[in-house]
Amino acid sequence: MLQKNYSLLSDKILISLVIDHDTKAFDEVYNRYCTPLFNYLVKMLADEQLAEDLLQNIFVSFWERRRSFSNID
């Protein structure tokens, strides 16, 4: 069985895989965007704890609502 190298996949393909309940694709999206998004949130909010909480909420919501991302063109 071939294993996917998720780090080589485009965002569009990763999102398609996440929609299909692929937790490894979700992990890759998280790893790809966690730090830059956190840094952005800290800059905008000037509060690291609030940024961490919001970041967690963003990714939880993304996972919970993954089926709503049906058209990702």
C-alpha positions as semicolon CSV with decimal commas, in nm:
position;residue;x (nm);y (nm);z (nm)
1;M;0,000;0,000;0,000
2;L;0,139;0,340;-0,099
3;Q;0,160;0,607;0,166
4;K;0,079;0,966;0,079
5;N;0,344;1,228;0,142
6;Y;0,104;1,492;0,266
7;S;0,369;1,762;0,281
8;L;0,394;1,752;-0,098
9;L;0,020;1,793;-0,159
10;S;-0,139;2,123;-0,257
11;D;-0,377;2,297;-0,021
12;K;-0,665;2,220;-0,256
13;I;-0,593;1,847;-0,246
14;L;-0,545;1,854;0,131
15;I;-0,880;2,027;0,179
16;S;-1,046;1,766;-0,043
17;L;-0,894;1,493;0,173
18;V;-1,003;1,668;0,493
19;I;-1,358;1,688;0,360
20;D;-1,337;1,310;0,316
21;H;-1,242;1,273;0,685
22;D;-0,866;1,223;0,632
23;T;-0,714;1,309;0,969
24;K;-0,358;1,299;0,836
25;A;-0,451;1,564;0,579
26;F;-0,598;1,772;0,861
27;D;-0,274;1,732;1,055
28;E;-0,081;1,860;0,755
29;V;-0,309;2,164;0,718
30;Y;-0,264;2,232;1,090
31;N;0,113;2,195;1,072
32;R;0,130;2,415;0,764
33;Y;-0,081;2,701;0,901
34;C;-0,065;2,686;1,281
35;T;0,244;2,903;1,328
36;P;0,173;3,171;1,069
37;L;-0,189;3,197;1,181
38;F;-0,087;3,212;1,547
39;N;0,165;3,489;1,471
40;Y;-0,100;3,683;1,281
41;L;-0,349;3,645;1,565
42;V;-0,097;3,759;1,826
43;K;-0,017;4,064;1,615
44;M;-0,386;4,148;1,569
45;L;-0,498;4,072;1,925
46;A;-0,181;4,157;2,124
47;D;-0,267;3,868;2,358
48;E;-0,099;3,528;2,323
49;Q;-0,351;3,339;2,536
50;L;-0,643;3,479;2,341
51;A;-0,459;3,397;2,017
52;E;-0,407;3,036;2,132
53;D;-0,774;3,001;2,225
54;L;-0,891;3,148;1,896
55;L;-0,647;2,933;1,698
56;Q;-0,786;2,622;1,866
57;N;-1,142;2,733;1,793
58;I;-1,054;2,796;1,429
59;F;-0,913;2,449;1,374
60;V;-1,188;2,275;1,570
61;S;-1,449;2,461;1,365
62;F;-1,265;2,378;1,045
63;W;-1,276;2,007;1,131
64;E;-1,637;2,013;1,248
65;R;-1,755;2,203;0,939
66;R;-1,531;2,029;0,684
67;R;-1,830;1,894;0,491
68;S;-1,945;2,248;0,414
69;F;-1,634;2,306;0,201
70;S;-1,775;2,121;-0,096
71;N;-1,669;2,367;-0,367
72;I;-1,302;2,454;-0,325
73;D;-1,214;2,566;-0,676
